């Protein structure tokens, strides 16, 4: 299974992982150390969710919870969606539109290679203003 040109052009390889049972404080420490805004929550080596800086602000800070005691599993965004590394752009767009997620994982042989964001996909597709592309863009943006 190769990486398709579509995936390669959109792939963000700066993924970091955290066990779902880790505290939010531990996750934040890793996020700060690695200068990332998102982490993939793992459970026994399987991706189970995403923890974003927004999840921390909204679900921990705004709720005045203790990040030392709150677990990543309690605040991560679910579901986590994925595509295979040989996926083409229409398939990637369809998964985002169908699931309503704005970030999907790219996997090859069970290993997470990186992520693709809706923003990077929309940026790429905006350069191709044909009717099908406009419909894909509207689906991703939630306008259909």
C-alpha positions as CSV (number, residue, x, y, z in Angstrom):
1,X,0.0,0.0,0.0
2,X,1.6,3.2,-1.1
3,X,0.8,6.8,0.0
4,X,-1.4,8.4,-2.6
5,X,-0.4,11.8,-4.0
6,X,-3.5,13.3,-2.4
7,X,-2.6,12.1,1.0
8,X,1.1,13.1,0.6
9,X,0.1,16.6,-0.3
10,X,-2.0,17.1,2.8
11,X,-0.3,14.9,5.4
12,X,0.8,16.5,8.6
13,X,3.3,14.2,10.1
14,X,3.8,16.0,13.4
15,X,1.6,13.6,15.4
16,X,2.1,13.0,19.1
17,X,0.4,10.4,21.2
18,X,-0.8,10.2,24.8
19,X,-2.4,7.3,26.6
20,X,-6.0,7.8,27.3
21,X,-5.5,7.2,31.0
22,X,-2.9,10.0,31.4
23,X,-3.8,13.1,33.2
24,X,-4.6,16.3,31.3
25,X,-1.6,17.9,33.0
26,X,0.7,15.2,31.5
27,X,-0.8,15.7,28.0
28,X,-0.4,19.5,28.3
29,X,3.2,19.0,29.3
30,X,3.9,17.0,26.2
31,X,2.0,19.5,24.0
32,X,4.1,22.4,25.3
33,X,7.3,20.5,25.0
34,X,6.6,19.4,21.4
35,X,4.8,22.7,20.4
36,X,1.7,20.9,19.2
37,X,-2.0,21.8,19.6
38,X,-3.4,18.3,19.2
39,X,-2.6,14.8,20.4
40,X,-3.9,11.5,19.5
41,X,-5.4,9.6,22.5
42,X,-4.3,6.0,22.5
43,X,-5.6,2.9,24.4
44,X,-3.5,-0.2,24.1
45,X,-1.9,1.1,21.0
46,X,-5.1,1.9,19.2
47,X,-6.2,5.5,18.5
48,X,-9.4,6.3,20.4
49,X,-9.8,10.0,20.2
50,X,-8.1,13.4,19.8
51,X,-7.2,15.8,22.5
52,X,-7.1,19.4,21.3
53,X,-6.1,22.6,23.0
54,X,-9.7,23.6,22.7
55,X,-10.9,20.5,24.6
56,X,-8.6,21.4,27.4
57,X,-9.8,25.0,27.5
58,X,-13.5,24.2,27.2
59,X,-13.7,21.0,29.3
60,X,-11.0,21.6,32.0
61,X,-10.1,25.3,32.4
62,X,-13.6,26.7,31.8
63,X,-15.1,24.1,34.1
64,X,-12.5,24.8,36.7
65,X,-11.4,21.2,36.9
66,X,-8.0,20.0,38.2
67,X,-5.8,19.0,35.2
68,X,-3.8,16.8,37.5
69,X,-6.8,14.6,38.2
70,X,-8.8,14.8,35.0
71,X,-7.9,12.0,32.5
72,X,-7.4,12.5,28.8
73,X,-10.1,9.9,28.2
74,X,-12.7,12.2,30.0
75,X,-12.2,15.1,27.7
76,X,-10.9,13.9,24.3
77,X,-13.0,14.4,21.2
78,X,-14.5,11.3,19.7
79,X,-14.9,9.6,17.3
80,X,-11.6,9.5,15.6
81,X,-11.8,8.8,11.9
82,X,-9.1,7.5,9.6
83,X,-8.3,6.8,6.0
84,X,-5.7,4.4,4.5
85,X,-2.5,6.0,3.2
86,X,-3.6,5.1,-0.4
87,X,-6.9,7.1,-0.1
88,X,-7.5,9.8,-2.8
89,X,-8.8,13.3,-2.1
90,X,-12.5,12.5,-2.9
91,X,-12.5,9.7,-0.4
92,X,-10.8,11.9,2.3
93,X,-13.4,14.6,1.7
94,X,-16.2,12.1,1.8
95,X,-15.0,10.7,5.2
96,X,-14.8,14.3,6.6
97,X,-18.3,15.2,5.3
98,X,-19.9,11.9,6.5
99,X,-18.4,11.9,9.9
100,X,-18.4,15.7,10.6
101,X,-14.8,15.6,11.9
102,X,-12.3,18.2,11.0
103,X,-9.1,16.1,11.5
104,X,-8.7,12.5,10.3
105,X,-5.9,10.1,10.9
106,X,-3.9,8.5,8.0
107,X,-2.9,4.9,8.7
108,X,-0.7,2.4,6.9
109,X,-0.5,-1.2,8.1
110,X,-2.2,-0.2,11.4
111,X,0.3,2.6,12.1
112,X,-0.7,6.3,12.3
113,X,1.4,8.2,9.8
114,X,-0.1,11.6,10.4
115,X,-3.3,13.6,10.2
116,X,-5.2,15.6,7.6
117,X,-7.2,18.6,8.6
118,X,-10.3,20.1,7.0
119,X,-8.4,23.4,6.6
120,X,-5.7,21.8,4.5
121,X,-8.2,19.9,2.4
122,X,-10.3,23.0,1.9
123,X,-7.3,25.0,0.9
124,X,-6.2,22.5,-1.7
125,X,-9.7,22.0,-3.1
126,X,-10.3,25.8,-3.3
127,X,-7.8,25.8,-6.2
128,X,-10.1,23.6,-8.3
129,X,-13.4,25.6,-8.7
130,X,-15.4,23.0,-10.7
131,X,-18.9,22.0,-9.7
132,X,-18.0,18.7,-8.0
133,X,-15.3,20.4,-5.9
134,X,-17.7,23.1,-4.8
135,X,-20.2,20.4,-3.7
136,X,-17.4,18.6,-1.7
137,X,-16.4,22.0,-0.1
138,X,-20.0,22.6,0.9
139,X,-20.3,19.1,2.4
140,X,-17.1,19.6,4.4
141,X,-18.2,23.0,5.6
142,X,-21.6,21.5,6.6
143,X,-23.6,23.5,4.1
144,X,-25.4,20.7,2.5
